[in-house]
Amino acid sequence: MMGSSSLVVHGLVVKYEKENATSFQDLMAMEEPLQIRLEFEKSGIWHKKDLLVTMRSPGDDFDLATGFLYSEGIIRKEKDILLMRYCRQVKEEEKGNVLLVRLAPNPKMDLLGLDRSFYTHSSCGVCGKTAIGAVKCKAASLSEDPEWQVDPETLMSLSGKLHEHQTGFKYTGGLHAAVLYDARGKMELIREDVGRHNALDKLIGGALRENIPVDQRKLVLLSGRVSFEMVQKSVTAGIPLLVAFGAPTSLAVDLARDKKMTLIGFLKKDGFNVYTGQERIKQWVKKSLK
């Protein structure tokens, strides 16, 4: 299938209901592979490296690549990328699905010695790394801001706001979302993808490319559960408060606690669970622990 920028595609579905069967055209979440190829200069010599293959929803691919490279520590800022474009000399079915990224000379990370496999699929990213030792978060702990707290009512109001803006999910039921809000619940950026980690990479990359800070009294809402990698990406980006509709894993909670992040799960219109960083929730002690 040729590369597409659409989140959804039409497909024929046969629906069985009791004694009746009807066929109709339905919308499905688009899923295609994206390969990221790096070009980088080291000691005066240019090198090429196939870095990543991920199953993703087409669209916002430049954001996805930027966010992934940033969360993996391959780039430190958006200007570390000199050029991004789709490869032209590829097979017909690969058009729009192979992305070339040229980095600024002498990248900080030793890309020649990079021995991790970054093959991922749409439900997980960290499982693509070849060694348990690679599953680490080298990012520094998040800075504490005792004067910044989020009102619980603001957090609970987000449960209804997401569905208003999550267009792809509305039509397919098969897309995850990552959304950036300010402390008062105003949406600043949203990205959707069939993969949870891709949606977050797209959000981080989009914020970086559009010069929207994510580390200054901001929070990110995830539509699904929270794995270790989701916390790792958020910590690396400097996101102080991570909220999700689903549950966090034990390793995600451990990492969030270690890096001083506020992690919230099971968000609903009338409540939520705080796993770490309760000091960023306004009147937490007064309302909940008296």
N, C-alpha and C positions, 0 to 999 in steps of 0.2 A: 504494500500500500504506500503510495507516495506521501511524503510529509505533508502535514496539514497544520493549520494554526487554530483549528476549532477544538473546543472542549468536548463537543458532542457530535454524534453521527446517527443517522437514521438506520434502522434495521427492522427486518420483518420478524414479528413475534406471533406465535400461536398461543392463545390463552384458553386453558381448560377450566371450566367452572360448572360443577355439577354435571349435567348431561349435554352441555353445549360447548362448542369449540369455535372460536372466532379468531381471525387473523387480522393484524393491523400493523401499521408502521409506528414504531416506538423510538424514543431517543435513548441512546446509550452513551456512557462516558467513553470518550476516545482514549485509546492507549496505544502508544508507539514507542519504539526504542530511540533513545538519544545517545549518541556517542560524542564524547568530548575529547578532542585532540589538542595537545599543547605544543606550542612552539616556544622555545626559550633559548637564550644565549648564556653560555657559561664559559668564562675565560676566553672569549673571542670566538667560540665555536657555537653555531646554532644546532639545536637538537630538536627532534620531534618525538612525542610520546603519546600513545593512546592511553588516556587516563581513566575514563569512566564509560560504562554503558549502564543506563538506567531506563527502566520502563516508566514513562511519564505521560501526562496529558499535553499534547502540543500546545504551544502558546507560552509567552513569557520565558522562552528558552534562554535568552541572554541574562534575565534575572536569575534563573535556575543555575546557570553556570557560575555567575558571579557569587551567588550565595553559597554554593557548594565549595568553591575555591576559598572563599573567606572562612567558612566554618571549619575547613580542614587546615587552615593556617598556611595555605599556599600563597595567598595574597594578604596584604595588610590593609590595603585601601583600594578604592575603585581605580585609581590612576596606575596601579600595578598592571593593569590590562591595557596593552597598546592597541589591540585590534580584536574584534570578534566578528566572525562571519560564517555562513554555512559553506561547507566545502562544495565546490562545483564539479570536480572531477570524481564523481561517485556513480554508482549504479542508479538506475532510474528509481528503484524502490527506496533508495537511501537519501534521495534529495529532500532537504529540509530536516533531515534526521542526523546529520553529522556536522558538528559545530567545531570550528577551528578557533582557538584562543591563543593569541600571541602575547606573551608576558614581557614586562620590562626586563632589560638585561640584568643578569646576575641575581636571580630570585633568592630570597633568604633560605628557603627550604632546599635541601639536597634532592632535587627531582631525579637526578640520574641514579641515586641510590635508593629511591623510593621502591620498596618491595611489597607494598600492600596491593591487594587486588580490590578495585573499587567497583566490581560488578555488583549491581543492586537490582532489586525489583520493586514493584510499586507498594509493597507493604512493609518493607524493612530496608535499612541501609547498612546498619552496623554489622549485619551478618555477612556482608560481602568482604570484610576485612579478614585477612588470612591468618592472623595470629591473635590469641587472647591478649597478648601484651600490647597490641595496637589499640585496644579499647581503653583509652585513657583520655583524660581531659587536662590539657596543659594550661588552659586559660587561668588567669588569676581570679581570685574571689571577687565578687561584685562589691562595689563600694556601698557603704551604708549611708543613708540619708534620713536621719531621725525626724526631720521636719516634713517628710513626705509620707502620707498615708492615703489609702484608697477607701472610700466609703463602701461598706457592704452592699448598700442599695445600688450603687453604680455597677458593681460586679454582677448582681443578680439581674439587672436590666439587660445585660449583654446576651442573655440566653434567648431573648426574643429578637434582638437586633441582627444577629448573624443571618438568620433565615431571610431577612429582608434583602440582604446584599449577596447571598450565595446563589447566584443565578444558575450555575452549572448543576449544583445539587438539586435545585428546585425542579429541573427538568429530567434528571437522570437518577437521582438518589445514590449516585456512585462516586461522588467527588468529595475529597476532604478540603478544608479551608484553613488558612492561617490569616489572622487579622490583627493589625496594629491599631491600638486605641491610645488616646491620651488618658490622663488620670480621671477625667470627667466623663469618660465613655464616648468620646467623639472618635469616629472611625477615621483613620488616616490612610490606611492602605489595606487591600485584601488580595490574596492570591489563592487560586484553586488548583488542585491536581488530584489525579487518581491515587497518588502516593502521599502519605502524611509527611514524610521527610522532604519530599519534593516541594510540597506546598510551603513548608517553612523555609526551605532554601530560596524559593522564589520570592517570598516576603522579605527575607533578609537582603537578598540581592537587589530587589526592587527598591528597598529603602536606601541601600548604599548608592545605587545609580541615580536616584532622585534626590539624594542629599537630605534624607529624612532621618534624623537621629532616633535610634531605638533605645538608647541607654540613658535618657534623661526623663525620668518620671513617666515612663511609658509601660504599657502592658500588652501582652500578646495572647490572643485567644485561639485555641486549637479545637477543631471539631471532633477529634477522636481521642484515643488514649495517649498517654505520655510515656514513651520509652526512654531509656538511658540516652540514646542519640539525640532525641528531641531536646532534652535538657542540655546536653553537651553543645549543640548548635546554638541554643539560646544564650548560654553562659558566654560562649566565645563572642557572640555579637553584643554582649553587655546588657541583655534584656533582664531587668530586675524582677519582673512579675510575670509568671506563666500560668495561664488559666486554661482548663480543658473541660469538655463535656464528659470525657471518659475518665478512667482510672489511671493513676501512675503505677509503674512497676517499682519494686523495692529498690532496684539499683538507681532508678531515676530519682527517688526520694533521697537516697544516700548522697548522690551527687549534688542535688539541689541544696541539701543541708550543708554539705562541705563547702560549697561555693557561695553560701549566704544568699541564695535565691528564694523568693517566695513562690511556692508551688501549690496550686489549687486544682482540685479535681471534682468530678461529679457536680459541675455547675448546673443549677436549675433556677427557675424563676423565684423560688422561695428559699434557697439555701445553697451551700457548697461546703466542701471539706478542705481545710487548710492543713497541708502536710509539713510545710517548713516556712519559716519567715513570717510568722504571724504578726510580728511587730509592724509590718507594712499595712495591716488592716486596721482601719480607724475604729476606735472604741472596742477593740476585740476583747480586752479584759473586762470592761464594764458590761458588755452585752452577753458574753458567753461563759465567763469564768467566775462570776460573782457567787 
